[in-house]
Amino acid sequence: MSDHTRGASPPVGPPTTASTPRGELAEIVVNLAAIRHNVRVLRELIGVPLIAVVKADGYGHGMVEAARAAREGGAEWLAAATVAEALQLREAGYAGPLLCWLMLPGTDLERPVEEGIDLSAYSVAELDAIAAAAETVGRRARVQLKVDTGLNRGGAPRSSWLDLFSRARAGERDGTWKITGLWSHFACSDEPAHPANDRQEEAFRAAVALAEDCGLRPELLHLANSAAAVLRPSSRFDAVRCGIAVFGLDPAPGSTPDLGLIPAMTVRTRLALVKELAPGDAVSYGHRWVADRPTTVGLVPLGYGDGIPRHAFHPGPGPSAEVAVGGKRRPIRGTICMDQFMVDLDGEPAGIGDEVVLFGSGPDVPTAQDWAEACGTISYEIVTRIGGRMTRRYVDSEAMP
Ligand SMILES: *Cc1c(COP(=O)(O)O)cnc(C)c1O
């Protein structure tokens, strides 16, 4: 050994992304046929072009794969939240109409302009930034104006509409961009009787009229997300932006008619251990569940480190979440840990290695919506946060896995 290598540190390799082995214990199964089916059902019901929203890694289903399935099902457009997500869709080979709506000062707008991505502008400052990018790239940008009609989140507040539209028109005149769309977003579309819906739709119509007064003729007016697209035909305009319903989850629990949507995501694993409990035995951290009878419990090798909400077990109010073991729903018992939790098998035959379905579709399988209700949240959060150490596997089957 030569002197100069002695004591040298080991060479630094490329960063490893998988320091924890993934998918060893559990998997997320995404059924692409379900996504195609849901888009077909929605597209037929709604009757206007469908913009499939695949932000946040396709609501946890995998952005690129979900996007491809949505297109195959008949979605005319795709949308993502961020510029980076939209660029990732382009890199995956998607060349069709594509919208995004979230950027910061300093976000590189040259690449999205080059790539023909529709950028949303909320303000004159954003229009100026897009103009600079279009000038550098030497290409006409595609811009959709987003107005705030009462969500009070993103979008141009009403007091700035005239300035925004005037600047937009000026840029259209000098060839900087084409204003391809005008859009807004509902606050309460999952509550169809909420008075804010009428007010927002009225405000949107006022924005459209003002834009026209300013000489703008955007091709694509859109307001509705999944819930509004399904429940509020007057809000469909030229297109709808559907996310959650594309993935087969109910956009307005309690209000949506049965459309035959199929949840595309199934989360499953196997029992790692089964043990007997006597009355009085308490389970997991804090001993927050105590057996009141002899029973058996099974160990599920997943926890909040994998996106299982810790709140899925709680002493009340309302029941904790359930999983399916051997085709039967079984309640979670005791605190959810980082890597594991216990389910009550109620003394029925079950053994190590038996399949556990956390949620999915089909009879006797809890849905992401059931989990959301048990956790005091919405199904969006359940599917978007799940993951951690699980692998994702794609199937393409009319029958669920
Ligand atoms: C996420 C999002 C959507 C999709 O909403 P769903 O309720 O999932 O259909 C539509 N528009 C905007 C602006 C969004 O942020």
The ligand as an SDF file (V2000), in Angstrom:
LIG
                    3D

 15 15  0  0  0  0  0  0  0  0999 V2000
  -55.8180   20.5780   -6.6480 C   0  0  0  0  0  0  0  0  0  0  0  0
  -56.5570   21.5160   -7.5120 C   0  0  0  0  0  0  0  0  0  0  0  0
  -57.5910   21.0670   -8.3570 C   0  0  0  0  0  0  0  0  0  0  0  0
  -58.1380   19.6600   -8.3010 C   0  0  0  0  0  0  0  0  0  0  0  0
  -59.0660   19.5910   -7.2560 O   0  0  0  0  0  0  0  0  0  0  0  0
  -59.8910   18.2650   -6.9450 P   0  0  0  0  0  0  0  0  0  0  0  0
  -60.7810   18.6590   -5.8370 O   0  0  0  0  0  0  0  0  0  0  0  0
  -58.8830   17.2400   -6.5450 O   0  0  0  0  0  0  0  0  0  0  0  0
  -60.6090   17.8930   -8.1870 O   0  0  0  0  0  0  0  0  0  0  0  0
  -58.1460   21.9520   -9.2330 C   0  0  0  0  0  0  0  0  0  0  0  0
  -57.7190   23.2340   -9.2820 N   0  0  0  0  0  0  0  0  0  0  0  0
  -56.7530   23.7050   -8.4720 C   0  0  0  0  0  0  0  0  0  0  0  0
  -56.3570   25.1170   -8.5590 C   0  0  0  0  0  0  0  0  0  0  0  0
  -56.1570   22.8660   -7.5500 C   0  0  0  0  0  0  0  0  0  0  0  0
  -55.2100   23.3580   -6.7310 O   0  0  0  0  0  0  0  0  0  0  0  0
  1  2  1  0
  2  3  1  0
  2 14  2  0
  3  4  1  0
  3 10  2  0
  4  5  1  0
  5  6  1  0
  6  7  2  0
  6  8  1  0
  6  9  1  0
 10 11  1  0
 11 12  2  0
 12 13  1  0
 12 14  1  0
 14 15  1  0
M  END
$$$$
